[in-house]
Amino acid sequence: MAAEAVKEEGAEAKPKAEKQTNCPSCNKLIKKLKRYYRDGKFYCSKRCWRAFIDKSKTEEKK
């Protein structure tokens, strides 16, 4: 019985990861059927992924 209480407390302590709903590049809603996954993030298309990469490179140079 005491072991069950410890398991329940441990489960509550973990924060839930938030689900990504918008594209980081253009801030559009990401639809389940049409999404592009790269480097741990979802984008709405390959074009937005490239735009995000290009944008981050220019900020890095500054």
N, C-alpha and C positions, 0 to 999 in steps of 0.2 A: 504494500500500500504506500509506503513512504517513497519507494523508488518511482512509482507512478507520479507522485506529486513533484518530484525533482524533474522528471521528463517534461511535464506540463509547464513548469516555470522556465525551463530552457527553451522551449518552443516559443513562448511568448516574448522572450528577450530578443529573438532575431528580428531585425527590421525587414519588412518585405521590400523587394526591389520594385521600383516604379516602372510601369510599362511605357515604353517610348511611343508616343502617338503622333508626333509631328516631325517632319524632315528638318534636320539641323541646318540645311542650306537655305531652303525657301520657305520653311515653316508651314508647308501644306500638310494636310491630314494624310497619314500613310495607310493605304488600304491593304488588306491582307493578301489579296490576289496579286497586286502589283507593288512589290517592294524589293529593294536592293540592299543586301547586307554586306558591309565591308568594315573590317577593323572594329568589331563590337558595336556598331551602330547601324540603324536602318535608315535608308534614304528612299525617296519616292521614285528615283530613276538613276540610271548610270550617269546621266548628264548632271544631275544635282551632286552626285558623289564627286565628279571631276571638278565641278565649280567649288565645292567645299575644300578639296585638296589644293586647288590653285589659290584660293583665298587665303588659306592657312600658310602657304609658302610665301606669299607676298607680305603677310604680317610678320612672319619669321625673319625676313630680310631687314625689316625696319628696326 
